[in-house]
């Protein structure tokens, strides 16, 4: 069989197979993945496990199916890839820029244009696979046909290697994060502080972005000035941007973003409140917390971790 009519389903089954296995082996990260995709309302582990199982079932159908079974797997692959594309576009529209973890620990892609482009490519592969199944339903399993065609097998190895190299480049943009975190903030008492420098000195930074005019921000300011006044090894910083017409009043304990781009350059979405933790290695602990629920959950997690650390 010609290479072009064999490669699309081969590549698709490799991607879906790797994705399914990786998800099942990294279910502990399910909650992070669901938050990154803005699907936090769904039960994390069961949802990710179900998606992984579907991916594996489709991959097996493409690999070993013939005629009706292969055609059914091709239809399922198109449905799955279109669903992935829809979820990615929705998360991007909701300003998520978090690490997806859609391939478990094998590869990490940030929600955004690259992730959407990847899902478009997968949908195109699924469409080509379905077209091939309609035009010429295979009477032999795909893997059998591949092994009997050396040229196809060699081509597959080359393409898979290329995909692996490209995928490895989709890691976190740590350089951008580092330069962003080096930007200064003006503290309420009029001094200048660089959060990342403070983090590297052993004081993790809980950065909470707020603005005047939203009730959740007001509640967060109140919580930060009472419950979170002293968090031992963590500095809590409420941050408002210069030029923001809704910046909190100067008499409140809010740091001023002198550049006006601190949150944006860190990749924090424009919704408020929002939060992120800078660790003592100077890196961002992803995903971002966006909205009142996620931001308060981030705070609760930090407080609980510190309490547990004291008990130890």
Phi and psi restraints in degrees (value plus and minus 20) as a CYANA .aco file:
   2 UNK   PHI     -77.6   -37.6
   2 UNK   PSI     129.3   169.3
   3 UNK   PHI     -78.6   -38.6
   3 UNK   PSI     -63.7   -23.7
   4 UNK   PHI     -84.2   -44.2
   4 UNK   PSI     -48.3    -8.3
   5 UNK   PHI    -108.2   -68.2
   5 UNK   PSI     -25.5    14.5
   6 UNK   PHI    -127.3   -87.3
   6 UNK   PSI     -54.9   -14.9
   7 UNK   PHI     -82.7   -42.7
   7 UNK   PSI     -63.4   -23.4
   8 UNK   PHI     -74.2   -34.2
   8 UNK   PSI     -72.8   -32.8
   9 UNK   PHI     -86.9   -46.9
   9 UNK   PSI     -51.1   -11.1
  10 UNK   PHI     -84.0   -44.0
  10 UNK   PSI     -68.5   -28.5
  11 UNK   PHI     -83.2   -43.2
  11 UNK   PSI     -60.2   -20.2
  12 UNK   PHI     -84.0   -44.0
  12 UNK   PSI     -63.7   -23.7
  13 UNK   PHI     -88.4   -48.4
  13 UNK   PSI     -53.3   -13.3
  14 UNK   PHI     -84.1   -44.1
  14 UNK   PSI     -67.6   -27.6
  15 UNK   PHI     -83.0   -43.0
  15 UNK   PSI     -67.7   -27.7
  16 UNK   PHI     -86.4   -46.4
  16 UNK   PSI     -58.6   -18.6
  17 UNK   PHI     -84.2   -44.2
  17 UNK   PSI     -67.7   -27.7
  18 UNK   PHI     -82.9   -42.9
  18 UNK   PSI     -63.6   -23.6
  19 UNK   PHI     -81.9   -41.9
  19 UNK   PSI     -65.3   -25.3
  20 UNK   PHI     -83.5   -43.5
  20 UNK   PSI     -67.4   -27.4
  21 UNK   PHI     -83.7   -43.7
  21 UNK   PSI     -63.2   -23.2
  22 UNK   PHI     -82.6   -42.6
  22 UNK   PSI     -61.0   -21.0
  23 UNK   PHI     -82.0   -42.0
  23 UNK   PSI     -65.2   -25.2
  24 UNK   PHI     -85.1   -45.1
  24 UNK   PSI     -51.2   -11.2
  25 UNK   PHI    -103.1   -63.1
  25 UNK   PSI     -27.5    12.5
  26 UNK   PHI    -152.1  -112.1
  26 UNK   PSI      22.6    62.6
  27 UNK   PHI     -85.7   -45.7
  27 UNK   PSI     -38.9     1.1
  28 UNK   PHI     -83.8   -43.8
  28 UNK   PSI     -42.5    -2.5
  29 UNK   PHI    -114.9   -74.9
  29 UNK   PSI     -11.0    29.0
  30 UNK   PHI     -79.6   -39.6
  30 UNK   PSI     -63.2   -23.2
  31 UNK   PHI     -83.2   -43.2
  31 UNK   PSI     -60.4   -20.4
  32 UNK   PHI     -83.6   -43.6
  32 UNK   PSI     -62.9   -22.9
  33 UNK   PHI     -82.1   -42.1
  33 UNK   PSI     -63.9   -23.9
  34 UNK   PHI     -85.9   -45.9
  34 UNK   PSI     -57.6   -17.6
  35 UNK   PHI     -86.7   -46.7
  35 UNK   PSI     -59.9   -19.9
  36 UNK   PHI     -82.3   -42.3
  36 UNK   PSI     -54.6   -14.6
  37 UNK   PHI    -108.5   -68.5
  37 UNK   PSI     -14.7    25.3
  38 UNK   PHI      39.1    79.1
  38 UNK   PSI      21.3    61.3
  39 UNK   PHI    -141.4  -101.4
  39 UNK   PSI      12.2    52.2
  40 UNK   PHI     -83.6   -43.6
  40 UNK   PSI     -36.6     3.4
  41 UNK   PHI     -94.7   -54.7
  41 UNK   PSI     -38.8     1.2
  42 UNK   PHI    -106.4   -66.4
  42 UNK   PSI     131.3   171.3
  43 UNK   PHI     -84.3   -44.3
  43 UNK   PSI     100.7   140.7
  44 UNK   PHI     -84.2   -44.2
  44 UNK   PSI     -82.7   -42.7
  45 UNK   PHI     -81.9   -41.9
  45 UNK   PSI     -67.6   -27.6
  46 UNK   PHI     -81.2   -41.2
  46 UNK   PSI     -58.4   -18.4
  47 UNK   PHI     -86.1   -46.1
  47 UNK   PSI     -67.5   -27.5
  48 UNK   PHI     -85.4   -45.4
  48 UNK   PSI     -60.3   -20.3
  49 UNK   PHI     -83.0   -43.0
  49 UNK   PSI     -59.9   -19.9
  50 UNK   PHI     -85.8   -45.8
  50 UNK   PSI     -63.6   -23.6
  51 UNK   PHI     -82.5   -42.5
  51 UNK   PSI     -63.9   -23.9
  52 UNK   PHI     -81.3   -41.3
  52 UNK   PSI     -60.5   -20.5
  53 UNK   PHI     -84.3   -44.3
  53 UNK   PSI     -60.1   -20.1
  54 UNK   PHI     -84.1   -44.1
  54 UNK   PSI     -63.0   -23.0
  55 UNK   PHI     -79.4   -39.4
  55 UNK   PSI     -65.2   -25.2
  56 UNK   PHI     -85.9   -45.9
  56 UNK   PSI     -59.2   -19.2
  57 UNK   PHI     -83.4   -43.4
  57 UNK   PSI     -61.8   -21.8
  58 UNK   PHI     -85.9   -45.9
  58 UNK   PSI     -63.1   -23.1
  59 UNK   PHI     -81.4   -41.4
  59 UNK   PSI     -62.2   -22.2
  60 UNK   PHI     -86.5   -46.5
  60 UNK   PSI     -58.5   -18.5
  61 UNK   PHI     -82.9   -42.9
  61 UNK   PSI     -59.5   -19.5
  62 UNK   PHI     -89.4   -49.4
  62 UNK   PSI     -56.4   -16.4
  63 UNK   PHI     -94.6   -54.6
  63 UNK   PSI     -60.5   -20.5
  64 UNK   PHI    -138.7   -98.7
  64 UNK   PSI     -25.0    15.0
  65 UNK   PHI     -98.1   -58.1
  65 UNK   PSI     133.4   173.4
  66 UNK   PHI    -152.2  -112.2
  66 UNK   PSI     131.4   171.4
  67 UNK   PHI      27.5    67.5
  67 UNK   PSI    -134.0   -94.0
  68 UNK   PHI     -81.9   -41.9
  68 UNK   PSI     -60.1   -20.1
  69 UNK   PHI     -86.4   -46.4
  69 UNK   PSI     -63.0   -23.0
  70 UNK   PHI     -84.1   -44.1
  70 UNK   PSI     -63.0   -23.0
  71 UNK   PHI     -82.3   -42.3
  71 UNK   PSI     -61.2   -21.2
  72 UNK   PHI     -82.6   -42.6
  72 UNK   PSI     -60.8   -20.8
  73 UNK   PHI     -85.4   -45.4
  73 UNK   PSI     -55.7   -15.7
  74 UNK   PHI     -85.0   -45.0
  74 UNK   PSI     -63.4   -23.4
  75 UNK   PHI     -81.8   -41.8
  75 UNK   PSI     -65.5   -25.5
  76 UNK   PHI     -82.0   -42.0
  76 UNK   PSI     -58.0   -18.0
  77 UNK   PHI     -83.5   -43.5
  77 UNK   PSI     -57.4   -17.4
  78 UNK   PHI     -88.7   -48.7
  78 UNK   PSI     -61.4   -21.4
  79 UNK   PHI     -82.2   -42.2
  79 UNK   PSI     -65.0   -25.0
  80 UNK   PHI     -83.8   -43.8
  80 UNK   PSI     -66.9   -26.9
  81 UNK   PHI     -88.3   -48.3
  81 UNK   PSI     -55.6   -15.6
  82 UNK   PHI     -87.2   -47.2
  82 UNK   PSI     -56.1   -16.1
  83 UNK   PHI     -84.9   -44.9
  83 UNK   PSI     -63.0   -23.0
  84 UNK   PHI     -79.0   -39.0
  84 UNK   PSI     -62.7   -22.7
  85 UNK   PHI     -84.1   -44.1
  85 UNK   PSI     -62.9   -22.9
  86 UNK   PHI     -83.2   -43.2
  86 UNK   PSI     -62.4   -22.4
  87 UNK   PHI     -85.1   -45.1
  87 UNK   PSI     -60.8   -20.8
  88 UNK   PHI     -84.4   -44.4
  88 UNK   PSI     -64.1   -24.1
  89 UNK   PHI     -84.5   -44.5
  89 UNK   PSI     -62.4   -22.4
  90 UNK   PHI     -81.9   -41.9
  90 UNK   PSI     -64.5   -24.5
  91 UNK   PHI     -83.1   -43.1
  91 UNK   PSI     -59.1   -19.1
  92 UNK   PHI     -86.6   -46.6
  92 UNK   PSI     -59.5   -19.5
  93 UNK   PHI     -84.9   -44.9
  93 UNK   PSI     -47.3    -7.3
  94 UNK   PHI    -109.9   -69.9
  94 UNK   PSI      -4.4    35.6
  95 UNK   PHI      46.8    86.8
  95 UNK   PSI       5.5    45.5
  96 UNK   PHI     -93.5   -53.5
  96 UNK   PSI     114.3   154.3
  97 UNK   PHI    -148.8  -108.8
  97 UNK   PSI       1.8    41.8
  98 UNK   PHI     -98.1   -58.1
  98 UNK   PSI     142.6   182.6
  99 UNK   PHI     -90.5   -50.5
  99 UNK   PSI     105.9   145.9
 100 UNK   PHI     -94.1   -54.1
 100 UNK   PSI     -64.3   -24.3
 101 UNK   PHI      47.8    87.8
 101 UNK   PSI       5.6    45.6
 102 UNK   PHI     -89.1   -49.1
 102 UNK   PSI     -37.0     3.0
 103 UNK   PHI    -133.6   -93.6
 103 UNK   PSI      11.0    51.0
 104 UNK   PHI      39.7    79.7
 104 UNK   PSI    -153.4  -113.4
 105 UNK   PHI    -113.5   -73.5
 105 UNK   PSI     -19.2    20.8
 106 UNK   PHI     -90.6   -50.6
 106 UNK   PSI     -63.6   -23.6
 107 UNK   PHI    -172.5  -132.5
 107 UNK   PSI     128.1   168.1
 108 UNK   PHI    -143.9  -103.9
 108 UNK   PSI     106.0   146.0
 109 UNK   PHI    -144.2  -104.2
 109 UNK   PSI     112.0   152.0
 110 UNK   PHI     -97.1   -57.1
 110 UNK   PSI     120.5   160.5
 111 UNK   PHI     -79.7   -39.7
 111 UNK   PSI     109.1   149.1
 112 UNK   PHI     137.2   177.2
 112 UNK   PSI    -183.0  -143.0
 113 UNK   PHI     -77.8   -37.8
 113 UNK   PSI     -60.2   -20.2
 114 UNK   PHI     -84.5   -44.5
 114 UNK   PSI     -61.1   -21.1
 115 UNK   PHI     -86.3   -46.3
 115 UNK   PSI     -61.3   -21.3
 116 UNK   PHI     -83.3   -43.3
 116 UNK   PSI     -62.2   -22.2
 117 UNK   PHI     -82.2   -42.2
 117 UNK   PSI     -59.9   -19.9
 118 UNK   PHI     -81.9   -41.9
 118 UNK   PSI     -62.9   -22.9
 119 UNK   PHI     -89.9   -49.9
 119 UNK   PSI     -52.0   -12.0
 120 UNK   PHI     -83.0   -43.0
 120 UNK   PSI     -63.7   -23.7
 121 UNK   PHI     -82.0   -42.0
 121 UNK   PSI     -60.5   -20.5
 122 UNK   PHI     -85.3   -45.3
 122 UNK   PSI     -59.1   -19.1
 123 UNK   PHI     -85.3   -45.3
 123 UNK   PSI     -56.0   -16.0
 124 UNK   PHI     -85.7   -45.7
 124 UNK   PSI     -63.0   -23.0
 125 UNK   PHI     -80.7   -40.7
 125 UNK   PSI     -61.7   -21.7
 126 UNK   PHI     -85.1   -45.1
 126 UNK   PSI     -58.2   -18.2
 127 UNK   PHI     -84.3   -44.3
 127 UNK   PSI     -62.2   -22.2
 128 UNK   PHI     -85.1   -45.1
 128 UNK   PSI     -58.2   -18.2
 129 UNK   PHI     -83.2   -43.2
 129 UNK   PSI     -63.6   -23.6
 130 UNK   PHI     -86.6   -46.6
 130 UNK   PSI     -59.4   -19.4
 131 UNK   PHI     -81.5   -41.5
 131 UNK   PSI     -63.0   -23.0
 132 UNK   PHI     -83.2   -43.2
 132 UNK   PSI     -58.1   -18.1
 133 UNK   PHI     -86.8   -46.8
 133 UNK   PSI     -53.7   -13.7
 134 UNK   PHI     -94.7   -54.7
 134 UNK   PSI     -63.6   -23.6
 135 UNK   PHI     -91.4   -51.4
 135 UNK   PSI     -62.7   -22.7
 136 UNK   PHI    -163.7  -123.7
 136 UNK   PSI      58.4    98.4
 137 UNK   PHI     -76.7   -36.7
 137 UNK   PSI     104.5   144.5
 138 UNK   PHI     -91.7   -51.7
 138 UNK   PSI     120.7   160.7
 139 UNK   PHI    -115.5   -75.5
 139 UNK   PSI     -33.0     7.0
 140 UNK   PHI    -138.3   -98.3
 140 UNK   PSI     130.4   170.4
 141 UNK   PHI     -82.1   -42.1
 141 UNK   PSI     128.1   168.1
 142 UNK   PHI     -79.5   -39.5
 142 UNK   PSI     -63.5   -23.5
 143 UNK   PHI     -85.3   -45.3
 143 UNK   PSI     -55.4   -15.4
 144 UNK   PHI     -84.6   -44.6
 144 UNK   PSI     -63.7   -23.7
 145 UNK   PHI     -85.0   -45.0
 145 UNK   PSI     -56.7   -16.7
 146 UNK   PHI     -87.3   -47.3
 146 UNK   PSI     -65.8   -25.8
 147 UNK   PHI     -86.2   -46.2
 147 UNK   PSI     -44.5    -4.5
 148 UNK   PHI    -105.0   -65.0
 148 UNK   PSI     -24.1    15.9
 149 UNK   PHI    -144.1  -104.1
 149 UNK   PSI      73.5   113.5
 150 UNK   PHI     -75.0   -35.0
 150 UNK   PSI     -58.2   -18.2
 151 UNK   PHI     -83.1   -43.1
 151 UNK   PSI     -61.8   -21.8
 152 UNK   PHI     -84.7   -44.7
 152 UNK   PSI     -62.4   -22.4
 153 UNK   PHI     -81.9   -41.9
 153 UNK   PSI     -64.3   -24.3
 154 UNK   PHI     -85.2   -45.2
 154 UNK   PSI     -62.5   -22.5
 155 UNK   PHI     -81.8   -41.8
 155 UNK   PSI     -60.1   -20.1
 156 UNK   PHI     -82.4   -42.4
 156 UNK   PSI     -64.5   -24.5
 157 UNK   PHI     -79.7   -39.7
 157 UNK   PSI     -63.4   -23.4
 158 UNK   PHI     -84.0   -44.0
 158 UNK   PSI     -65.5   -25.5
 159 UNK   PHI     -87.7   -47.7
 159 UNK   PSI     -61.7   -21.7
 160 UNK   PHI     -82.5   -42.5
 160 UNK   PSI     -60.3   -20.3
 161 UNK   PHI     -82.7   -42.7
 161 UNK   PSI     -60.6   -20.6
 162 UNK   PHI     -83.9   -43.9
 162 UNK   PSI     -62.1   -22.1
 163 UNK   PHI     -82.1   -42.1
 163 UNK   PSI     -60.3   -20.3
 164 UNK   PHI     -83.1   -43.1
 164 UNK   PSI     -61.7   -21.7
 165 UNK   PHI     -85.3   -45.3
 165 UNK   PSI     -64.5   -24.5
 166 UNK   PHI     -84.5   -44.5
 166 UNK   PSI     -63.6   -23.6
 167 UNK   PHI     -82.2   -42.2
 167 UNK   PSI     -54.0   -14.0
 168 UNK   PHI     -85.4   -45.4
 168 UNK   PSI     -40.3    -0.3
 169 UNK   PHI    -103.4   -63.4
 169 UNK   PSI     -25.6    14.4
 170 UNK   PHI    -111.9   -71.9
 170 UNK   PSI      14.7    54.7
 171 UNK   PHI    -100.4   -60.4
 171 UNK   PSI     158.2   198.2
 172 UNK   PHI     -81.2   -41.2
 172 UNK   PSI     122.9   162.9
 173 UNK   PHI    -104.8   -64.8
 173 UNK   PSI      52.2    92.2
 174 UNK   PHI     -85.0   -45.0
 174 UNK   PSI     -52.9   -12.9
 175 UNK   PHI     -83.8   -43.8
 175 UNK   PSI     -63.6   -23.6
 176 UNK   PHI     -83.0   -43.0
 176 UNK   PSI     -62.6   -22.6
 177 UNK   PHI     -82.6   -42.6
 177 UNK   PSI     -60.0   -20.0
 178 UNK   PHI     -84.5   -44.5
 178 UNK   PSI     -67.0   -27.0
 179 UNK   PHI     -85.2   -45.2
 179 UNK   PSI     -55.6   -15.6
 180 UNK   PHI     -86.6   -46.6
 180 UNK   PSI     -64.5   -24.5
 181 UNK   PHI     -87.9   -47.9
 181 UNK   PSI     -35.2     4.8
 182 UNK   PHI     -99.0   -59.0
 182 UNK   PSI     -28.1    11.9
 183 UNK   PHI     -87.1   -47.1
 183 UNK   PSI     126.5   166.5
 184 UNK   PHI    -107.2   -67.2
 184 UNK   PSI     136.7   176.7
 185 UNK   PHI    -143.6  -103.6
 185 UNK   PSI     127.1   167.1
 186 UNK   PHI    -115.2   -75.2
 186 UNK   PSI     100.0   140.0
 187 UNK   PHI     -96.2   -56.2
 187 UNK   PSI     143.8   183.8
 188 UNK   PHI     -78.4   -38.4
 188 UNK   PSI     -46.5    -6.5
 189 UNK   PHI    -110.8   -70.8
 189 UNK   PSI     -13.1    26.9
 190 UNK   PHI      73.9   113.9
 190 UNK   PSI     -17.6    22.4
 191 UNK   PHI    -111.9   -71.9
 191 UNK   PSI     145.3   185.3
 192 UNK   PHI    -126.3   -86.3
 192 UNK   PSI     116.6   156.6
 193 UNK   PHI    -155.2  -115.2
 193 UNK   PSI     124.2   164.2
 194 UNK   PHI    -130.8   -90.8
 194 UNK   PSI      88.3   128.3
 195 UNK   PHI     -73.2   -33.2
 195 UNK   PSI     -63.0   -23.0
 196 UNK   PHI     -84.7   -44.7
 196 UNK   PSI     -57.9   -17.9
 197 UNK   PHI     -83.4   -43.4
 197 UNK   PSI     -59.5   -19.5
 198 UNK   PHI     -85.4   -45.4
 198 UNK   PSI     -58.6   -18.6
 199 UNK   PHI     -83.0   -43.0
 199 UNK   PSI     -63.4   -23.4
 200 UNK   PHI     -86.9   -46.9
 200 UNK   PSI     -37.7     2.3
 201 UNK   PHI    -109.7   -69.7
 201 UNK   PSI     -10.8    29.2
 202 UNK   PHI      81.2   121.2
 202 UNK   PSI     -11.8    28.2
 203 UNK   PHI    -135.0   -95.0
 203 UNK   PSI      75.6   115.6
 204 UNK   PHI     -76.5   -36.5
 204 UNK   PSI     128.3   168.3
 205 UNK   PHI    -135.4   -95.4
 205 UNK   PSI      95.9   135.9
 206 UNK   PHI    -114.3   -74.3
 206 UNK   PSI      84.7   124.7
 207 UNK   PHI    -117.7   -77.7
 207 UNK   PSI      98.8   138.8
 208 UNK   PHI    -138.2   -98.2
 208 UNK   PSI      96.1   136.1
 209 UNK   PHI    -115.3   -75.3
 209 UNK   PSI     105.0   145.0
 210 UNK   PHI    -155.6  -115.6
 210 UNK   PSI     147.9   187.9
 211 UNK   PHI    -172.1  -132.1
 211 UNK   PSI     134.8   174.8
 212 UNK   PHI     -89.3   -49.3
 212 UNK   PSI     125.7   165.7
 213 UNK   PHI      88.9   128.9
 213 UNK   PSI     -29.6    10.4
 214 UNK   PHI    -140.2  -100.2
 214 UNK   PSI     111.3   151.3
 215 UNK   PHI     -78.2   -38.2
 215 UNK   PSI     -62.3   -22.3
 216 UNK   PHI     -79.9   -39.9
 216 UNK   PSI     -54.4   -14.4
 217 UNK   PHI     -86.8   -46.8
 217 UNK   PSI     -61.9   -21.9
 218 UNK   PHI     -80.4   -40.4
 218 UNK   PSI     -63.2   -23.2
 219 UNK   PHI     -84.4   -44.4
 219 UNK   PSI     -58.3   -18.3
 220 UNK   PHI     -87.4   -47.4
 220 UNK   PSI     -59.5   -19.5
 221 UNK   PHI     -81.2   -41.2
 221 UNK   PSI     -63.1   -23.1
 222 UNK   PHI     -82.7   -42.7
 222 UNK   PSI     -63.2   -23.2
 223 UNK   PHI     -85.7   -45.7
 223 UNK   PSI     -61.8   -21.8
 224 UNK   PHI     -86.9   -46.9
 224 UNK   PSI     -51.9   -11.9
 225 UNK   PHI    -105.8   -65.8
 225 UNK   PSI     -27.9    12.1
 226 UNK   PHI    -136.8   -96.8
 226 UNK   PSI     -90.5   -50.5
 227 UNK   PHI     -87.8   -47.8
 227 UNK   PSI     -49.1    -9.1
 228 UNK   PHI    -129.9   -89.9
 228 UNK   PSI      -1.1    38.9
 229 UNK   PHI     -79.3   -39.3
 229 UNK   PSI     -58.8   -18.8
 230 UNK   PHI    -149.3  -109.3
 230 UNK   PSI      93.3   133.3
 231 UNK   PHI    -142.8  -102.8
 231 UNK   PSI      15.3    55.3
 232 UNK   PHI      36.8    76.8
 232 UNK   PSI    -123.6   -83.6
 233 UNK   PHI    -109.7   -69.7
 233 UNK   PSI     -10.3    29.7
 234 UNK   PHI    -142.6  -102.6
 234 UNK   PSI     112.2   152.2
 235 UNK   PHI    -112.7   -72.7
 235 UNK   PSI     109.0   149.0
 236 UNK   PHI    -118.7   -78.7
 236 UNK   PSI     103.3   143.3
 237 UNK   PHI    -145.8  -105.8
 237 UNK   PSI      92.7   132.7
 238 UNK   PHI    -101.1   -61.1
 238 UNK   PSI     112.5   152.5
 239 UNK   PHI    -150.2  -110.2
 239 UNK   PSI     111.8   151.8
 240 UNK   PHI    -147.1  -107.1
 240 UNK   PSI     130.8   170.8
 241 UNK   PHI    -116.1   -76.1
 241 UNK   PSI     125.8   165.8
 242 UNK   PHI     -84.4   -44.4
 242 UNK   PSI     118.8   158.8
 243 UNK   PHI      67.8   107.8
 243 UNK   PSI     -26.7    13.3
 244 UNK   PHI    -104.9   -64.9
 244 UNK   PSI      95.9   135.9
 245 UNK   PHI     -82.6   -42.6
 245 UNK   PSI     -37.6     2.4
 246 UNK   PHI    -126.8   -86.8
 246 UNK   PSI       3.4    43.4
 247 UNK   PHI     -86.5   -46.5
 247 UNK   PSI     121.2   161.2
 248 UNK   PHI     -78.2   -38.2
 248 UNK   PSI     139.6   179.6
 249 UNK   PHI     -83.3   -43.3
 249 UNK   PSI     133.9   173.9
 250 UNK   PHI     -89.8   -49.8
 250 UNK   PSI     -38.3     1.7
 251 UNK   PHI    -103.8   -63.8
 251 UNK   PSI     -17.4    22.6
 252 UNK   PHI    -118.3   -78.3
 252 UNK   PSI     133.2   173.2
 253 UNK   PHI     -95.5   -55.5
 253 UNK   PSI      41.0    81.0
 254 UNK   PHI    -135.2   -95.2
 254 UNK   PSI     110.6   150.6
 255 UNK   PHI     -94.9   -54.9
 255 UNK   PSI     127.7   167.7
 256 UNK   PHI    -122.4   -82.4
 256 UNK   PSI     107.8   147.8
 257 UNK   PHI     -99.6   -59.6
 257 UNK   PSI      80.4   120.4
 258 UNK   PHI     -83.2   -43.2
 258 UNK   PSI     -54.4   -14.4
 259 UNK   PHI    -101.1   -61.1
 259 UNK   PSI     -43.7    -3.7
 260 UNK   PHI      57.4    97.4
 260 UNK   PSI     -19.3    20.7
 261 UNK   PHI    -146.8  -106.8
 261 UNK   PSI      -9.0    31.0
 262 UNK   PHI     -77.9   -37.9
 262 UNK   PSI     -71.8   -31.8
 263 UNK   PHI     -84.6   -44.6
 263 UNK   PSI     -65.8   -25.8
 264 UNK   PHI     -81.5   -41.5
 264 UNK   PSI     -63.6   -23.6
 265 UNK   PHI     -90.5   -50.5
 265 UNK   PSI     -41.8    -1.8
 266 UNK   PHI     -99.7   -59.7
 266 UNK   PSI     -32.1     7.9
 267 UNK   PHI      71.8   111.8
 267 UNK   PSI     -12.1    27.9
 268 UNK   PHI     -91.1   -51.1
 268 UNK   PSI     108.5   148.5
 269 UNK   PHI     -81.5   -41.5
 269 UNK   PSI     143.5   183.5
 270 UNK   PHI     -95.3   -55.3
 270 UNK   PSI     -35.6     4.4
 271 UNK   PHI     -84.2   -44.2
 271 UNK   PSI     128.0   168.0
 272 UNK   PHI    -150.6  -110.6
 272 UNK   PSI     123.4   163.4
 273 UNK   PHI     -96.4   -56.4
 273 UNK   PSI     143.4   183.4
 274 UNK   PHI    -166.8  -126.8
 274 UNK   PSI     139.7   179.7
 275 UNK   PHI    -171.5  -131.5
 275 UNK   PSI     137.4   177.4
 276 UNK   PHI    -176.9  -136.9
 276 UNK   PSI     134.3   174.3
 277 UNK   PHI    -134.1   -94.1
 277 UNK   PSI     106.3   146.3
 278 UNK   PHI    -114.2   -74.2
 278 UNK   PSI     102.1   142.1
 279 UNK   PHI    -101.9   -61.9
 279 UNK   PSI     153.2   193.2
 280 UNK   PHI     -92.9   -52.9
 280 UNK   PSI     -22.5    17.5
 281 UNK   PHI    -112.1   -72.1
 281 UNK   PSI     -20.3    19.7
 282 UNK   PHI      64.6   104.6
 282 UNK   PSI     -13.7    26.3
 283 UNK   PHI    -120.2   -80.2
 283 UNK   PSI     139.5   179.5
 284 UNK   PHI     -99.8   -59.8
 284 UNK   PSI     117.8   157.8
 285 UNK   PHI    -114.8   -74.8
 285 UNK   PSI      80.9   120.9
 286 UNK   PHI    -105.8   -65.8
 286 UNK   PSI     138.5   178.5
 287 UNK   PHI    -105.9   -65.9
 287 UNK   PSI     151.7   191.7
 288 UNK   PHI     -87.9   -47.9
 288 UNK   PSI     133.5   173.5
 289 UNK   PHI    -120.2   -80.2
 289 UNK   PSI     103.4   143.4
 290 UNK   PHI    -145.0  -105.0
 290 UNK   PSI     106.8   146.8
 291 UNK   PHI      72.6   112.6
 291 UNK   PSI     146.3   186.3
 292 UNK   PHI     -82.5   -42.5
 292 UNK   PSI     -65.8   -25.8
 293 UNK   PHI     -82.5   -42.5
 293 UNK   PSI     -68.7   -28.7
 294 UNK   PHI     -88.2   -48.2
 294 UNK   PSI     -57.6   -17.6
 295 UNK   PHI     -87.1   -47.1
 295 UNK   PSI     -62.7   -22.7
 296 UNK   PHI     -87.2   -47.2
 296 UNK   PSI     -53.6   -13.6
 297 UNK   PHI     -84.7   -44.7
 297 UNK   PSI     -60.4   -20.4
 298 UNK   PHI     -80.2   -40.2
 298 UNK   PSI     -64.6   -24.6
 299 UNK   PHI     -83.0   -43.0
 299 UNK   PSI     -64.9   -24.9
 300 UNK   PHI     -79.7   -39.7
 300 UNK   PSI     -59.7   -19.7
 301 UNK   PHI     -84.5   -44.5
 301 UNK   PSI     -63.3   -23.3
 302 UNK   PHI     -84.6   -44.6
 302 UNK   PSI     -65.5   -25.5
 303 UNK   PHI     -82.2   -42.2
 303 UNK   PSI     -63.2   -23.2
 304 UNK   PHI     -84.3   -44.3
 304 UNK   PSI     -59.8   -19.8
 305 UNK   PHI     -84.6   -44.6
 305 UNK   PSI     -59.5   -19.5
 306 UNK   PHI     -88.0   -48.0
 306 UNK   PSI     -58.3   -18.3
 307 UNK   PHI     -84.9   -44.9
 307 UNK   PSI     -60.6   -20.6
 308 UNK   PHI     -86.3   -46.3
 308 UNK   PSI     -57.0   -17.0
 309 UNK   PHI     -84.0   -44.0
 309 UNK   PSI     -57.1   -17.1
 310 UNK   PHI     -85.5   -45.5
 310 UNK   PSI     -59.2   -19.2
 311 UNK   PHI     -85.4   -45.4
 311 UNK   PSI     -54.0   -14.0
